[in-house]
């Protein structure tokens, strides 16, 4: 099937769907200038400037044992304040604003869906825009975090501040899991975009979708044990720019 015909079919699925889940990974934000992790040009393929591979530096034990270096890495590579929502973020926000029921389940921590205007966003791995004191629990937004020292401590109780992001070895938030499962169970259209589906447990969530209409938009082939209605091996923006 020609790409243009598949795009028309995708448009029809979106128009007719009552409940849509958009399940997105790092590939959704690469077109905003934020590098992904596992592609050929991804963060994990870069030679580390520090003492450990970047993938290990995103672990709980590294944060605990090398906090100063963690924050140097985190602020350089994980905070992308100049990034703006791209065509995919804007399209989803616009459809929601016009009354379409869309739940966005994202593995990204950049907050670009909310900046674009989406309200129903489920952040599986947290957000750079939320940070909390590990002692008193007080929350700090990104602007407040940036005003503190390189390694930030709470100005009220002097406890260490941690980004509200899920590091390797840390469990996902239970309430977030429940929200994601409920959204998937209710949906009649699932769009999987820009994700390798290699990260557990996020990759297991699609098993809670019981509908017939699964669409995959990903540059590389996914290992997915489900019948897929449409597959696009292309950038997400290239597909979404044709949708209405």
C-alpha positions as CSV (number, residue, x, y, z in Angstrom):
1,X,0.0,0.0,0.0
2,X,1.3,3.4,-0.9
3,X,2.2,5.8,1.9
4,X,-0.5,8.3,0.9
5,X,-3.1,5.6,1.0
6,X,-2.0,4.5,4.4
7,X,-2.2,8.1,5.6
8,X,-5.7,8.4,4.3
9,X,-6.5,5.2,6.2
10,X,-4.9,6.6,9.4
11,X,-7.0,9.7,9.0
12,X,-10.1,7.6,8.8
13,X,-9.2,5.7,11.9
14,X,-8.6,8.9,13.8
15,X,-11.8,10.5,12.6
16,X,-13.9,7.4,13.6
17,X,-12.2,6.6,16.9
18,X,-14.0,7.4,20.1
19,X,-11.0,7.0,22.4
20,X,-7.4,7.3,21.1
21,X,-4.2,6.4,23.0
22,X,-1.0,7.9,21.6
23,X,1.9,5.8,23.1
24,X,5.1,7.8,22.4
25,X,8.8,7.4,23.0
26,X,11.9,9.4,22.4
27,X,11.4,9.5,18.7
28,X,8.4,11.9,19.2
29,X,10.8,14.6,20.5
30,X,13.8,14.1,18.3
31,X,12.2,16.4,15.8
32,X,12.3,19.1,18.5
33,X,16.1,18.6,18.7
34,X,16.1,16.3,21.7
35,X,18.3,13.3,21.1
36,X,16.9,9.8,21.7
37,X,18.8,7.0,23.5
38,X,19.2,3.9,21.4
39,X,19.4,5.0,17.8
40,X,22.7,5.2,15.9
41,X,23.0,8.9,16.9
42,X,21.4,8.3,20.3
43,X,22.8,9.4,23.7
44,X,23.8,5.8,24.7
45,X,26.0,5.6,21.6
46,X,28.0,8.7,22.5
47,X,31.4,8.3,24.2
48,X,30.9,9.4,27.8
49,X,32.6,12.5,29.1
50,X,32.4,11.1,32.6
51,X,33.5,8.0,34.4
52,X,30.7,5.7,33.3
53,X,28.5,5.1,30.2
54,X,25.5,7.5,30.0
55,X,23.0,4.7,30.4
56,X,24.5,3.8,33.8
57,X,24.5,7.4,34.8
58,X,20.7,7.4,34.6
59,X,20.5,4.7,37.3
60,X,19.4,5.1,40.9
61,X,22.6,3.8,42.3
62,X,24.6,6.3,40.3
63,X,22.5,9.2,41.5
64,X,22.9,8.0,45.1
65,X,26.7,7.4,44.9
66,X,27.8,10.1,42.4
67,X,25.3,12.9,42.9
68,X,27.6,15.7,41.8
69,X,28.5,14.1,38.5
70,X,25.0,12.9,38.0
71,X,23.8,16.5,38.1
72,X,26.5,17.7,35.7
73,X,25.4,15.1,33.2
74,X,21.7,15.6,33.9
75,X,21.7,19.3,33.3
76,X,23.8,19.0,30.2
77,X,22.0,16.2,28.4
78,X,18.5,15.7,30.0
79,X,17.4,19.3,30.3
80,X,16.6,20.9,26.9
81,X,15.1,24.2,27.7
82,X,15.3,25.5,24.1
83,X,13.3,22.6,22.7
84,X,9.8,23.5,21.4
85,X,6.8,21.3,20.6
86,X,6.9,20.0,17.0
87,X,4.2,19.1,14.6
88,X,3.2,15.9,16.4
89,X,2.8,17.6,19.8
90,X,0.8,20.4,18.2
91,X,-1.4,18.1,16.2
92,X,-2.4,16.0,19.2
93,X,-3.0,19.1,21.4
94,X,-5.2,20.6,18.6
95,X,-7.3,17.5,18.2
96,X,-7.9,17.3,21.9
97,X,-8.8,21.0,22.0
98,X,-11.4,20.3,19.2
99,X,-13.0,17.6,21.3
100,X,-11.2,14.4,20.3
101,X,-10.7,12.1,23.3
102,X,-6.9,11.5,23.3
103,X,-4.8,10.1,26.1
104,X,-1.1,10.5,25.6
105,X,1.1,8.0,27.3
106,X,4.6,9.2,27.0
107,X,8.0,7.8,28.0
108,X,9.5,11.2,27.6
109,X,10.3,13.6,30.4
110,X,10.5,16.8,28.4
111,X,7.0,18.1,29.0
112,X,6.5,19.1,25.4
113,X,3.0,17.6,25.1
114,X,1.8,19.9,27.9
115,X,3.7,22.9,26.5
116,X,1.8,22.3,23.2
117,X,-1.5,22.3,25.1
118,X,-2.4,18.7,25.7
119,X,-4.2,18.1,29.0
120,X,-4.5,14.4,29.2
121,X,-0.8,13.4,29.4
122,X,0.4,10.3,31.4
123,X,4.1,10.6,32.0
124,X,5.4,7.1,32.7
125,X,8.9,8.3,33.5
126,X,8.2,11.6,35.2
127,X,9.2,15.1,34.1
128,X,12.2,17.4,34.2
129,X,9.7,20.2,35.2
130,X,9.1,18.6,38.6
131,X,11.7,18.2,41.3
132,X,11.3,17.3,45.0
133,X,13.3,17.5,48.2
134,X,14.1,14.0,49.4
135,X,13.8,15.1,53.0
136,X,10.8,17.4,53.3
137,X,9.0,16.6,50.0
138,X,8.7,20.2,48.9
139,X,8.4,20.5,45.1
140,X,10.5,22.8,42.8
141,X,9.9,23.6,39.2
142,X,12.7,23.7,36.6
143,X,13.2,27.5,37.0
144,X,13.6,27.1,40.8
145,X,16.0,24.2,40.3
146,X,18.2,26.1,37.9
147,X,18.6,29.0,40.5
148,X,20.1,26.6,43.0
149,X,23.7,25.2,43.1
150,X,24.9,22.7,40.5
151,X,24.0,20.0,43.0
152,X,20.7,21.4,44.4
153,X,19.8,21.2,48.1
154,X,16.5,22.4,49.5
155,X,16.7,26.0,50.8
156,X,14.2,25.2,53.5
157,X,15.5,21.9,55.1
158,X,18.8,21.4,53.2
159,X,17.8,18.0,51.9
160,X,19.0,16.8,48.5
161,X,16.7,17.6,45.7
162,X,15.9,14.9,43.1
163,X,14.4,15.2,39.7
164,X,10.9,13.7,39.6
165,X,12.1,11.3,36.9
166,X,12.2,7.5,37.0
167,X,15.8,6.3,36.9
168,X,16.9,2.8,36.1
169,X,16.3,0.5,39.2
170,X,13.3,2.6,40.3
171,X,9.7,1.5,40.0
172,X,7.1,3.4,38.1
173,X,4.5,5.4,40.1
174,X,1.6,3.1,40.8
175,X,-1.1,5.7,40.1
176,X,0.5,6.5,36.8
177,X,0.5,2.8,35.9
178,X,-3.2,2.6,36.7
179,X,-4.1,5.7,34.6
180,X,-2.2,4.2,31.7
181,X,-3.9,0.8,31.9
182,X,-7.4,2.4,32.2
183,X,-6.7,4.6,29.1
184,X,-5.5,1.6,27.1
185,X,-8.4,-0.6,28.1
186,X,-10.9,2.1,27.1
187,X,-9.3,2.9,23.7
188,X,-10.4,1.8,20.3
189,X,-7.3,3.2,18.5
190,X,-3.7,2.8,19.7
191,X,-0.9,4.8,17.9
192,X,2.6,3.6,18.9
193,X,5.2,6.1,17.8
194,X,8.9,6.8,18.1
195,X,9.7,4.0,20.6
196,X,11.8,0.9,20.4
197,X,9.5,-0.9,23.0
198,X,12.7,-2.1,24.7
199,X,12.1,-0.5,28.1
200,X,10.3,-2.6,30.7
201,X,7.7,-2.3,32.1
202,X,6.5,0.5,29.7
203,X,6.7,-1.9,26.7
204,X,4.3,-4.3,28.4
205,X,1.5,-1.8,28.7
206,X,0.3,-2.2,25.1
207,X,-1.0,-5.7,26.2
208,X,-3.8,-3.8,27.9
209,X,-5.2,-2.5,24.6
210,X,-8.0,-4.9,23.5
211,X,-9.0,-3.1,20.3
212,X,-8.3,-4.1,16.7
213,X,-6.7,-0.9,15.5
214,X,-3.0,-0.6,16.2
215,X,-0.9,1.8,14.2
216,X,2.9,1.9,14.4
217,X,5.0,4.9,13.3
218,X,8.7,4.1,13.8
219,X,11.8,4.3,11.7
220,X,12.9,0.8,12.7
221,X,10.9,-2.4,12.8
222,X,9.3,-3.2,16.1
223,X,9.1,-6.6,17.7
224,X,5.4,-6.5,18.6
225,X,3.3,-9.7,19.2
226,X,0.1,-8.1,18.1
227,X,-1.8,-7.7,14.8
228,X,-1.0,-4.2,13.5
229,X,-3.4,-2.4,11.1
230,X,-0.9,0.1,9.7
231,X,2.9,0.4,9.9
232,X,4.9,3.5,8.8
233,X,8.6,3.2,8.8
234,X,9.1,7.0,8.7
235,X,9.6,9.9,11.0
236,X,6.5,10.8,12.9
237,X,6.4,14.4,11.7
238,X,6.4,13.2,8.0
239,X,3.2,11.4,8.7
240,X,1.5,13.9,11.0
241,X,2.0,16.8,8.7
242,X,-0.5,15.2,6.3
243,X,-3.2,14.7,8.9
244,X,-6.1,17.0,9.5
